[in-house]
């Protein structure tokens, strides 16, 4: 979205926090659950619960090389549709204590902000910038 919009936005003060986990950490937790969990057990798989939507928008803006700014809820809905602003304005935090305690799982990979600005998203962001440039140039 940020590449297409030419800016990375967060809603209002951007203080809403969310939970995340690196895909490799999640895969390890799922394998441990298959191996060790009892039928019907449910586990949360999280490594970070303190990243704000403002911080994430900043990281996205940095890697895509677009400005970052706050928008009202109404403007966010106009720019992004109704679903994403709803997600960005509700706390969504869970804990993985149960997975750590019962399965022995520990997250090992980089956090979301580091991965966004220095990890796997960098090459993807370059492609998004290129695609967005071609669209705006009419190619």
C-alpha positions as protocol buffer text, in pm:
chain_id: "A"
residue {
  index: 1
  type: UNK
  ca { x: 0 y: 0 z: 0 }
}
residue {
  index: 2
  type: UNK
  ca { x: 272 y: 248 z: 95 }
}
residue {
  index: 3
  type: UNK
  ca { x: 448 y: 209 z: -239 }
}
residue {
  index: 4
  type: UNK
  ca { x: 125 y: 266 z: -430 }
}
residue {
  index: 5
  type: UNK
  ca { x: 16 y: 557 z: -209 }
}
residue {
  index: 6
  type: UNK
  ca { x: 358 y: 719 z: -212 }
}
residue {
  index: 7
  type: UNK
  ca { x: 348 y: 743 z: 167 }
}
residue {
  index: 8
  type: UNK
  ca { x: 337 y: 517 z: 470 }
}
residue {
  index: 9
  type: UNK
  ca { x: 50 y: 608 z: 702 }
}
residue {
  index: 10
  type: UNK
  ca { x: -51 y: 524 z: 1055 }
}
residue {
  index: 11
  type: UNK
  ca { x: -388 y: 600 z: 1213 }
}
residue {
  index: 12
  type: UNK
  ca { x: -416 y: 887 z: 1460 }
}
residue {
  index: 13
  type: UNK
  ca { x: -131 y: 875 z: 1715 }
}
residue {
  index: 14
  type: UNK
  ca { x: -8 y: 534 z: 1598 }
}
residue {
  index: 15
  type: UNK
  ca { x: 14 y: 402 z: 1954 }
}
residue {
  index: 16
  type: UNK
  ca { x: -178 y: 80 z: 1886 }
}
residue {
  index: 17
  type: UNK
  ca { x: 46 y: -221 z: 1946 }
}
residue {
  index: 18
  type: UNK
  ca { x: 28 y: -560 z: 1780 }
}
residue {
  index: 19
  type: UNK
  ca { x: 178 y: -905 z: 1812 }
}
residue {
  index: 20
  type: UNK
  ca { x: 411 y: -1056 z: 1557 }
}
residue {
  index: 21
  type: UNK
  ca { x: 638 y: -1352 z: 1497 }
}
residue {
  index: 22
  type: UNK
  ca { x: 895 y: -1432 z: 1232 }
}
residue {
  index: 23
  type: UNK
  ca { x: 773 y: -1702 z: 992 }
}
residue {
  index: 24
  type: UNK
  ca { x: 1069 y: -1928 z: 1077 }
}
residue {
  index: 25
  type: UNK
  ca { x: 994 y: -1901 z: 1450 }
}
residue {
  index: 26
  type: UNK
  ca { x: 628 y: -1982 z: 1381 }
}
residue {
  index: 27
  type: UNK
  ca { x: 727 y: -2287 z: 1176 }
}
residue {
  index: 28
  type: UNK
  ca { x: 946 y: -2414 z: 1461 }
}
residue {
  index: 29
  type: UNK
  ca { x: 663 y: -2367 z: 1711 }
}
residue {
  index: 30
  type: UNK
  ca { x: 415 y: -2554 z: 1490 }
}
residue {
  index: 31
  type: UNK
  ca { x: 656 y: -2845 z: 1450 }
}
residue {
  index: 32
  type: UNK
  ca { x: 704 y: -2859 z: 1827 }
}
residue {
  index: 33
  type: UNK
  ca { x: 327 y: -2854 z: 1875 }
}
residue {
  index: 34
  type: UNK
  ca { x: 284 y: -3149 z: 1637 }
}
residue {
  index: 35
  type: UNK
  ca { x: 555 y: -3336 z: 1824 }
}
residue {
  index: 36
  type: UNK
  ca { x: 468 y: -3251 z: 2186 }
}
residue {
  index: 37
  type: UNK
  ca { x: 115 y: -3109 z: 2222 }
}
residue {
  index: 38
  type: UNK
  ca { x: -193 y: -3300 z: 2332 }
}
residue {
  index: 39
  type: UNK
  ca { x: -490 y: -3315 z: 2093 }
}
residue {
  index: 40
  type: UNK
  ca { x: -694 y: -2997 z: 2124 }
}
residue {
  index: 41
  type: UNK
  ca { x: -415 y: -2786 z: 2275 }
}
residue {
  index: 42
  type: UNK
  ca { x: -407 y: -2428 z: 2151 }
}
residue {
  index: 43
  type: UNK
  ca { x: -91 y: -2215 z: 2151 }
}
residue {
  index: 44
  type: UNK
  ca { x: -16 y: -1853 z: 2070 }
}
residue {
  index: 45
  type: UNK
  ca { x: 303 y: -1798 z: 1879 }
}
residue {
  index: 46
  type: UNK
  ca { x: 447 y: -1450 z: 1934 }
}
residue {
  index: 47
  type: UNK
  ca { x: 787 y: -1295 z: 1969 }
}
residue {
  index: 48
  type: UNK
  ca { x: 703 y: -927 z: 2008 }
}
residue {
  index: 49
  type: UNK
  ca { x: 398 y: -749 z: 2145 }
}
residue {
  index: 50
  type: UNK
  ca { x: 519 y: -391 z: 2170 }
}
residue {
  index: 51
  type: UNK
  ca { x: 560 y: -270 z: 1812 }
}
residue {
  index: 52
  type: UNK
  ca { x: 333 y: 28 z: 1749 }
}
residue {
  index: 53
  type: UNK
  ca { x: 163 y: 100 z: 1420 }
}
residue {
  index: 54
  type: UNK
  ca { x: 361 y: 426 z: 1407 }
}
residue {
  index: 55
  type: UNK
  ca { x: 692 y: 238 z: 1441 }
}
residue {
  index: 56
  type: UNK
  ca { x: 590 y: -10 z: 1173 }
}
residue {
  index: 57
  type: UNK
  ca { x: 480 y: 269 z: 938 }
}
residue {
  index: 58
  type: UNK
  ca { x: 817 y: 436 z: 999 }
}
residue {
  index: 59
  type: UNK
  ca { x: 1006 y: 118 z: 913 }
}
residue {
  index: 60
  type: UNK
  ca { x: 798 y: 71 z: 598 }
}
residue {
  index: 61
  type: UNK
  ca { x: 852 y: 433 z: 499 }
}
residue {
  index: 62
  type: UNK
  ca { x: 1227 y: 395 z: 555 }
}
residue {
  index: 63
  type: UNK
  ca { x: 1262 y: 86 z: 339 }
}
residue {
  index: 64
  type: UNK
  ca { x: 1026 y: 199 z: 63 }
}
residue {
  index: 65
  type: UNK
  ca { x: 1167 y: 552 z: 81 }
}
residue {
  index: 66
  type: UNK
  ca { x: 835 y: 732 z: 116 }
}
residue {
  index: 67
  type: UNK
  ca { x: 720 y: 991 z: 371 }
}
residue {
  index: 68
  type: UNK
  ca { x: 545 y: 876 z: 689 }
}
residue {
  index: 69
  type: UNK
  ca { x: 249 y: 1058 z: 835 }
}
residue {
  index: 70
  type: UNK
  ca { x: -51 y: 1025 z: 1063 }
}
residue {
  index: 71
  type: UNK
  ca { x: -399 y: 1017 z: 914 }
}
residue {
  index: 72
  type: UNK
  ca { x: -742 y: 1029 z: 1070 }
}
residue {
  index: 73
  type: UNK
  ca { x: -950 y: 712 z: 1082 }
}
residue {
  index: 74
  type: UNK
  ca { x: -1174 y: 852 z: 807 }
}
residue {
  index: 75
  type: UNK
  ca { x: -880 y: 927 z: 578 }
}
residue {
  index: 76
  type: UNK
  ca { x: -733 y: 583 z: 649 }
}
residue {
  index: 77
  type: UNK
  ca { x: -1059 y: 418 z: 539 }
}
residue {
  index: 78
  type: UNK
  ca { x: -1057 y: 626 z: 218 }
}
residue {
  index: 79
  type: UNK
  ca { x: -695 y: 534 z: 143 }
}
residue {
  index: 80
  type: UNK
  ca { x: -684 y: 174 z: 265 }
}
residue {
  index: 81
  type: UNK
  ca { x: -1042 y: 50 z: 274 }
}
residue {
  index: 82
  type: UNK
  ca { x: -1228 y: -44 z: 595 }
}
residue {
  index: 83
  type: UNK
  ca { x: -1041 y: -359 z: 702 }
}
residue {
  index: 84
  type: UNK
  ca { x: -679 y: -244 z: 748 }
}
residue {
  index: 85
  type: UNK
  ca { x: -764 y: 70 z: 951 }
}
residue {
  index: 86
  type: UNK
  ca { x: -977 y: -148 z: 1180 }
}
residue {
  index: 87
  type: UNK
  ca { x: -677 y: -378 z: 1240 }
}
residue {
  index: 88
  type: UNK
  ca { x: -441 y: -83 z: 1289 }
}
residue {
  index: 89
  type: UNK
  ca { x: -660 y: 77 z: 1555 }
}
residue {
  index: 90
  type: UNK
  ca { x: -725 y: -224 z: 1780 }
}
residue {
  index: 91
  type: UNK
  ca { x: -475 y: -368 z: 2025 }
}
residue {
  index: 92
  type: UNK
  ca { x: -398 y: -723 z: 1918 }
}
residue {
  index: 93
  type: UNK
  ca { x: -154 y: -866 z: 2167 }
}
residue {
  index: 94
  type: UNK
  ca { x: -116 y: -1222 z: 2279 }
}
residue {
  index: 95
  type: UNK
  ca { x: 150 y: -1407 z: 2474 }
}
residue {
  index: 96
  type: UNK
  ca { x: 334 y: -1728 z: 2396 }
}
residue {
  index: 97
  type: UNK
  ca { x: 412 y: -1830 z: 2756 }
}
residue {
  index: 98
  type: UNK
  ca { x: 222 y: -2156 z: 2712 }
}
residue {
  index: 99
  type: UNK
  ca { x: 422 y: -2251 z: 2400 }
}
residue {
  index: 100
  type: UNK
  ca { x: 744 y: -2161 z: 2577 }
}
residue {
  index: 101
  type: UNK
  ca { x: 658 y: -2354 z: 2890 }
}
residue {
  index: 102
  type: UNK
  ca { x: 492 y: -2665 z: 2747 }
}
residue {
  index: 103
  type: UNK
  ca { x: 678 y: -2699 z: 2418 }
}
residue {
  index: 104
  type: UNK
  ca { x: 1014 y: -2546 z: 2508 }
}
residue {
  index: 105
  type: UNK
  ca { x: 976 y: -2304 z: 2215 }
}
residue {
  index: 106
  type: UNK
  ca { x: 1178 y: -1983 z: 2204 }
}
residue {
  index: 107
  type: UNK
  ca { x: 1178 y: -1722 z: 1925 }
}
residue {
  index: 108
  type: UNK
  ca { x: 1523 y: -1687 z: 1769 }
}
residue {
  index: 109
  type: UNK
  ca { x: 1480 y: -1470 z: 1461 }
}
residue {
  index: 110
  type: UNK
  ca { x: 1504 y: -1092 z: 1423 }
}
residue {
  index: 111
  type: UNK
  ca { x: 1214 y: -873 z: 1530 }
}
residue {
  index: 112
  type: UNK
  ca { x: 966 y: -729 z: 1281 }
}
residue {
  index: 113
  type: UNK
  ca { x: 1117 y: -380 z: 1264 }
}
residue {
  index: 114
  type: UNK
  ca { x: 1468 y: -513 z: 1200 }
}
residue {
  index: 115
  type: UNK
  ca { x: 1341 y: -760 z: 942 }
}
residue {
  index: 116
  type: UNK
  ca { x: 1144 y: -483 z: 770 }
}
residue {
  index: 117
  type: UNK
  ca { x: 1437 y: -241 z: 743 }
}
residue {
  index: 118
  type: UNK
  ca { x: 1732 y: -478 z: 704 }
}
residue {
  index: 119
  type: UNK
  ca { x: 1599 y: -826 z: 630 }
}
residue {
  index: 120
  type: UNK
  ca { x: 1383 y: -1006 z: 381 }
}
residue {
  index: 121
  type: UNK
  ca { x: 1160 y: -707 z: 308 }
}
residue {
  index: 122
  type: UNK
  ca { x: 1434 y: -492 z: 156 }
}
residue {
  index: 123
  type: UNK
  ca { x: 1448 y: -667 z: -182 }
}
residue {
  index: 124
  type: UNK
  ca { x: 1069 y: -684 z: -186 }
}
residue {
  index: 125
  type: UNK
  ca { x: 1047 y: -311 z: -113 }
}
residue {
  index: 126
  type: UNK
  ca { x: 1280 y: -236 z: -404 }
}
residue {
  index: 127
  type: UNK
  ca { x: 1048 y: -431 z: -635 }
}
residue {
  index: 128
  type: UNK
  ca { x: 744 y: -248 z: -497 }
}
residue {
  index: 129
  type: UNK
  ca { x: 911 y: 89 z: -558 }
}
residue {
  index: 130
  type: UNK
  ca { x: 997 y: -14 z: -912 }
}
residue {
  index: 131
  type: UNK
  ca { x: 646 y: -143 z: -982 }
}
residue {
  index: 132
  type: UNK
  ca { x: 489 y: 172 z: -835 }
}
residue {
  index: 133
  type: UNK
  ca { x: 719 y: 393 z: -1047 }
}
residue {
  index: 134
  type: UNK
  ca { x: 619 y: 206 z: -1361 }
}
residue {
  index: 135
  type: UNK
  ca { x: 248 y: 239 z: -1277 }
}
residue {
  index: 136
  type: UNK
  ca { x: 272 y: 614 z: -1217 }
}
residue {
  index: 137
  type: UNK
  ca { x: 477 y: 654 z: -1536 }
}
residue {
  index: 138
  type: UNK
  ca { x: 206 y: 467 z: -1727 }
}
residue {
  index: 139
  type: UNK
  ca { x: 433 y: 180 z: -1829 }
}
